[in-house]
Amino acid sequence: MPVNDSFSDASSSHLINRAIVALSVAAFGSGMSMRVMDPMLVRLASDFAIPIGMTSWSITVFGVAYGFSQLLFGPLGDRYGKVKVVAFGSVACSLTALFCASAQDFSWLLIGRVLGGATAASIIPLAMAWIGDVVAYEKRQTVLAKFLIGQILGLSAGVLIGGFCADFLNWRIPFFIIATWFAVIGLYLGFHSKRLPDHTHVIQLGEGSGIARLLGEFQKVLSIPWARQVLFTVSLEGAAVFGALAFVPAHIHTTHGLSLSSSGALVMLFGLGGLAFAFQSRRWIGVLGEVRLIQAGALIMCGSLISLGWVHFWWLTMPACFLFGLGFYMMHNTLQINATQMAPERRGAAVAAFASCFFLGQSSGVAFSGLLLTSAGTPLLLTWAGLLVLIVGIRFANLRKQKFLQA
């Protein structure tokens, strides 16, 4: 059984806090890996003498591998220890980054990106699940919000470092940086995991072996009605939010005449909105609570997306992007706290399923939005996404309120 009284002992608390910081540092590397290719596509097309459309596969294959590999690492974390698996996964990420850096043709780079996505999938869901194991529920949402600072900063750093190296240095350099980052944090986590208190090493042996045990873990998660509701909600949230966010730079560029680089820089305000929530999460959670946090987040996102679609002055997109990020992390962080608690006996598998649904929801949302864009245009696309996320948020808030009343 997971133990959540770990903060009662000062020494244990110190070791656990250091582990959480280290896991956030690993999440930084995962975020950086995820977005580092975005600004490199033109440079890759030139260096490998291929069409720019083909270079985008370096992003697609990473995302697909990342989404599906979540399902493998969740049960592995439950079986062998979550921090230990994150440590090994980080070292593996270092090796796959070196593989990408040494690729001599685009085919080998694609293979490296597949391996990179698969190994990066071991980090964030298992880190969240481990936080769920060792942090009491009433404190968990604040801790998760602060943990995610690493990922948010990593996403921004990936875009900045990738773009700078593509413009002025060499596209291989970011992969050497990522490899070094993961090697250091992976080794640290490996040594630090041995110092953690015994009660933080939550192991679930499961039944059967191999594929049978893997499928059995997810079947048990899906047998829980509340888990199905959380997974369904996060899938729709990912589709609505990132189906819209993917086309915001193009919308700003075509509607307001800003350059693509300037449009992309404005969209980085989405991440700043997430940071604003993370740094003030304790206050937000204390004032609003889970249900109103979901409602407020969904309402803010809806208003921001509709504003982005229809405002006539480019400078109004700045607060809209910032508020979009703030609203998203208000709602998504609350979904995350529910994911860590929807199946406590197999938390690794549960959070992995949550992350997989979220990431695959993003992919389907971008694909659907691309089809809708050709016939409706970006203003209607952003409006549709805003209304969808509002409906999804209100529905889940009502379900969460009913669950509170039943408890």
C-alpha positions in Angstrom: 0.0 0.0 0.0 1.3 3.5 -0.8 2.4 5.5 2.2 1.6 9.2 2.3 2.9 10.3 5.7 6.5 10.8 4.4 6.8 14.4 5.6 6.5 13.4 9.2 10.2 12.8 9.4 12.6 15.7 8.7 15.4 13.6 7.2 12.9 11.7 5.0 11.3 15.0 3.9 14.7 16.4 2.9 15.5 13.3 0.7 12.1 13.3 -0.8 12.2 17.0 -1.7 15.6 16.6 -3.3 14.2 13.7 -5.4 11.3 15.8 -6.5 13.6 18.6 -7.6 15.8 16.0 -9.5 12.7 14.6 -11.2 11.7 18.1 -12.3 15.2 18.5 -13.7 14.7 15.3 -15.7 11.3 16.6 -16.8 13.1 19.7 -18.2 15.2 17.3 -20.4 12.1 15.6 -21.6 10.4 18.9 -22.5 13.5 20.0 -24.3 13.6 16.8 -26.3 10.0 17.2 -27.2 10.3 20.7 -28.8 13.9 20.9 -29.9 13.1 19.9 -33.5 10.4 22.5 -34.1 12.7 25.4 -35.3 15.2 23.0 -37.0 13.1 21.9 -39.9 14.4 24.3 -42.5 18.0 23.7 -41.5 17.5 19.9 -41.7 15.9 20.2 -45.1 19.0 22.1 -46.3 21.5 19.8 -44.7 19.9 16.6 -45.9 18.6 17.9 -49.2 15.1 16.8 -48.6 11.7 18.6 -48.7 10.8 20.5 -45.5 7.5 18.5 -45.3 9.6 15.3 -44.9 11.6 16.8 -42.0 8.5 17.2 -40.0 8.4 13.4 -39.5 11.2 13.9 -37.0 8.6 15.5 -34.8 5.8 13.1 -35.6 7.7 9.9 -34.9 8.9 11.2 -31.6 5.3 12.0 -30.5 3.9 8.6 -31.6 6.6 6.7 -29.8 6.2 8.9 -26.7 2.5 8.4 -26.6 2.5 4.6 -26.9 5.5 3.9 -24.8 3.8 5.4 -21.7 1.8 2.2 -21.6 5.0 0.2 -21.1 6.7 2.3 -18.5 3.8 2.6 -16.1 3.7 -1.1 -15.1 7.5 -1.3 -15.2 7.6 1.5 -12.6 5.0 -0.3 -10.5 7.1 -3.5 -10.7 10.7 -2.3 -10.3 10.4 1.1 -8.6 9.4 4.4 -10.2 12.5 6.5 -9.4 14.8 3.7 -10.4 13.0 3.4 -13.8 13.2 7.1 -14.3 17.0 7.0 -13.6 17.5 4.2 -16.2 15.2 6.0 -18.6 17.2 9.2 -18.3 20.5 7.4 -19.1 18.7 5.8 -22.1 17.6 9.2 -23.2 21.2 10.4 -23.1 22.2 7.5 -25.4 19.3 8.1 -27.9 20.3 11.9 -28.0 23.8 10.9 -28.9 22.4 8.6 -31.6 20.5 11.6 -33.1 23.6 13.8 -32.9 25.7 11.3 -34.8 23.1 10.5 -37.5 24.7 10.7 -41.0 21.4 10.7 -42.9 17.8 11.5 -42.3 16.7 7.9 -42.0 19.0 7.3 -39.0 17.8 10.6 -37.5 14.3 9.3 -37.6 15.3 6.1 -35.9 17.0 8.1 -33.2 13.9 10.2 -32.7 11.7 7.1 -32.4 14.1 5.8 -29.7 14.2 9.3 -28.1 10.4 9.5 -27.8 10.2 6.0 -26.4 12.8 6.6 -23.7 11.5 10.1 -22.8 8.2 8.5 -22.1 9.7 7.0 -19.0 10.1 10.3 -17.1 7.1 12.6 -16.5 4.3 10.0 -15.9 6.4 7.9 -13.5 7.6 11.0 -11.7 4.0 12.1 -11.2 3.0 8.7 -10.0 5.9 8.6 -7.5 4.8 12.0 -6.1 1.4 10.5 -5.7 2.9 7.6 -3.7 4.8 9.8 -1.2 2.9 13.1 -1.0 -0.4 13.3 0.9 -3.4 14.1 -1.3 -4.1 17.5 0.3 -0.5 18.6 -0.5 -0.1 16.8 -3.8 -1.6 19.3 -6.2 0.8 22.1 -5.2 3.8 19.7 -5.4 2.7 18.5 -8.8 2.3 22.1 -10.1 5.8 23.0 -8.9 7.3 19.8 -10.4 5.9 20.7 -13.8 7.9 23.9 -13.8 10.8 21.8 -15.1 8.7 20.5 -18.1 7.4 24.0 -18.9 10.9 25.5 -18.9 12.2 22.6 -20.9 9.6 23.1 -23.7 10.7 26.8 -24.0 14.4 25.9 -23.8 14.1 23.3 -26.5 12.6 25.9 -28.9 15.2 28.6 -28.0 18.3 26.3 -28.1 17.1 24.5 -31.2 16.5 27.8 -33.1 19.7 29.4 -32.0 21.9 26.4 -33.0 20.1 26.0 -36.3 20.6 29.6 -37.2 24.2 30.2 -35.9 25.9 26.9 -35.0 25.0 23.3 -35.9 21.8 21.4 -35.5 23.6 18.5 -33.8 24.7 20.6 -30.8 21.3 20.6 -29.0 21.4 16.8 -28.9 24.9 16.8 -27.3 23.4 19.3 -24.7 20.4 17.0 -24.1 22.6 13.9 -23.8 24.8 15.6 -21.2 21.8 16.8 -19.3 20.2 13.4 -19.1 23.4 11.6 -18.3 24.1 13.8 -15.3 20.5 13.7 -13.9 20.1 10.0 -14.6 23.3 9.1 -12.7 22.2 11.4 -9.8 18.7 9.8 -9.6 20.3 6.3 -9.7 22.5 7.1 -6.7 19.9 9.1 -4.8 17.2 6.5 -5.2 19.3 4.2 -2.9 19.1 6.8 -0.2 15.4 7.3 -0.2 13.3 5.9 2.7 12.0 2.3 2.4 8.4 3.4 2.3 9.0 5.4 -0.9 9.8 2.3 -2.8 6.3 1.3 -3.6 6.3 -2.0 -5.6 3.3 -3.8 -7.1 4.2 -7.3 -8.2 1.1 -7.9 -10.2 0.0 -11.3 -11.6 1.3 -13.3 -14.5 4.3 -12.3 -16.5 5.2 -10.2 -19.5 2.4 -9.0 -21.8 -0.2 -10.7 -19.7 0.8 -8.7 -16.6 1.0 -5.5 -18.7 -2.5 -5.9 -20.1 -3.8 -7.0 -16.7 -2.6 -3.8 -15.1 -4.4 -1.5 -17.6 -7.5 -3.7 -17.5 -7.7 -3.2 -13.7 -7.3 0.6 -14.2 -10.0 0.7 -16.8 -12.4 -1.3 -14.7 -12.7 1.7 -12.3 -15.5 4.0 -13.5 -13.9 7.1 -12.2 -10.6 6.3 -14.0 -12.5 6.0 -17.3 -14.0 9.4 -16.7 -10.6 11.0 -16.0 -9.0 9.3 -19.1 -11.9 10.3 -21.3 -11.8 13.9 -20.1 -8.0 14.3 -20.6 -8.2 12.9 -24.1 -10.8 15.6 -25.1 -8.8 18.2 -23.2 -5.7 17.4 -25.2 -7.6 17.3 -28.5 -9.2 20.7 -27.9 -6.2 22.6 -26.4 -3.4 21.4 -28.6 -5.6 21.0 -31.7 -6.0 24.8 -31.4 -2.5 25.7 -30.1 -0.8 24.1 -33.0 -2.4 26.6 -35.4 -2.2 29.8 -33.2 1.2 30.9 -34.7 -0.2 30.5 -38.3 -3.3 32.4 -37.3 -1.4 35.3 -35.8 0.9 35.3 -38.9 -1.9 35.4 -41.5 -4.3 37.6 -39.6 -2.0 40.2 -38.1 0.9 40.1 -40.5 3.6 39.2 -37.9 6.6 37.1 -38.9 6.5 33.4 -38.0 9.3 33.8 -35.5 7.4 36.7 -33.8 4.2 34.7 -33.8 6.0 31.7 -32.3 7.5 34.0 -29.6 4.0 35.3 -28.7 2.8 31.7 -28.3 5.6 31.2 -25.7 3.4 33.3 -23.5 1.3 30.2 -23.1 4.1 28.7 -21.1 4.5 31.8 -19.0 0.9 31.5 -18.1 1.6 28.0 -16.9 4.5 29.2 -14.8 2.3 31.9 -13.3 0.0 29.2 -12.0 2.8 26.9 -10.9 4.4 29.7 -8.7 1.1 30.7 -7.2 -0.5 27.2 -7.2 -0.9 27.0 -3.4 -2.9 30.3 -3.3 -5.0 29.3 -6.3 -5.8 25.9 -4.9 -6.5 27.3 -1.4 -8.9 29.9 -2.7 -10.8 28.0 -5.4 -10.5 24.3 -4.6 -10.6 21.5 -7.3 -14.1 22.1 -8.7 -13.9 25.8 -9.1 -10.3 25.5 -10.4 -11.6 23.3 -13.2 -14.5 25.7 -13.9 -12.4 28.8 -13.9 -9.6 27.2 -16.0 -12.1 26.0 -18.7 -13.8 29.4 -18.8 -10.5 31.3 -19.1 -9.4 29.0 -21.9 -12.7 29.4 -23.8 -12.5 33.2 -23.5 -8.9 33.3 -24.5 -9.3 31.1 -27.6 -12.3 33.0 -28.9 -10.4 36.3 -28.3 -7.4 34.9 -30.2 -9.7 34.0 -33.1 -11.5 37.4 -33.5 -9.5 40.3 -32.0 -8.4 43.0 -34.6 -5.2 44.2 -32.8 -2.2 41.9 -32.7 -1.1 43.1 -29.2 -4.3 41.7 -27.7 -3.0 38.2 -28.6 -0.4 38.7 -25.9 -2.7 38.6 -22.9 -4.9 36.0 -24.7 -2.0 33.6 -25.1 -0.9 34.2 -21.5 -4.4 33.5 -20.1 -4.8 30.5 -22.4 -1.7 28.9 -20.6 -2.9 30.0 -17.2 -6.4 28.5 -17.7 -4.9 25.3 -19.2 -2.7 24.6 -16.2 -5.5 25.4 -13.8 -7.6 22.7 -15.3 -4.9 20.2 -16.4 -3.1 20.3 -13.0 -6.5 19.3 -11.4 -6.9 16.5 -13.8 -3.4 15.3 -12.9 -4.1 15.2 -9.2 -7.1 13.0 -10.0 -5.0 10.8 -12.2 -2.6 10.1 -9.3 -5.5 9.0 -7.1 -7.8 7.1 -9.5 -6.1 3.8 -9.0 -3.7 4.0 -6.0 -2.8 0.3 -6.0 -1.3 0.6 -9.5 -0.5 4.3 -9.7 2.3 3.9 -12.3 0.0 2.2 -14.8 -2.8 4.7 -14.1 -0.7 7.8 -14.6 0.9 6.2 -17.7 -2.6 5.6 -19.2 -3.5 9.2 -18.3 -0.4 10.6 -20.1 -0.9 8.3 -23.1 -4.5 9.4 -23.5 -3.5 13.0 -23.2 -0.7 12.7 -25.8 -2.7 10.7 -28.2 -5.6 13.1 -27.8 -3.3 15.9 -28.8 -2.3 14.0 -32.0 -5.9 13.3 -33.0 -6.9 16.9 -32.2 -4.2 18.3 -34.4 -5.2 16.0 -37.2 -8.9 16.9 -36.9 -8.2 20.6 -36.6 -6.1 20.4 -39.8 -9.1 19.0 -41.7 -11.5 21.6 -40.1 -9.1 24.4 -41.0 -9.4 23.9 -44.7 -13.1 24.5 -44.7 -13.7 26.8 -41.6 -10.6 28.9 -41.2 -8.7 29.6 -38.0 -11.2 32.0 -36.3 -13.9 29.3 -36.3 -11.4 26.6 -35.5 -10.3 28.5 -32.3 -13.9 29.2 -31.4 -14.8 25.5 -31.8 -11.8 24.5 -29.6 -12.8 27.1 -26.9 -16.4 25.9 -26.7 -15.3 22.2 -26.6 -12.9 22.8 -23.7 -15.6 24.7 -21.8 -18.0 21.9 -22.2 -15.4 19.3 -21.2 -14.4 21.4 -18.2 -17.9 22.0 -16.9 -18.8 18.3 -17.3 -15.8 17.1 -15.4 -16.3 19.8 -12.7 -19.9 18.5 -12.2 -18.7 14.9 -12.0 -16.0 15.9 -9.5 -18.5 17.8 -7.3 -20.8 14.7 -7.3 -17.8 12.5 -6.2 -17.0 15.0 -3.4 -20.6 14.7 -2.2 -20.5 10.9 -2.3 -17.3 10.7 -0.3 
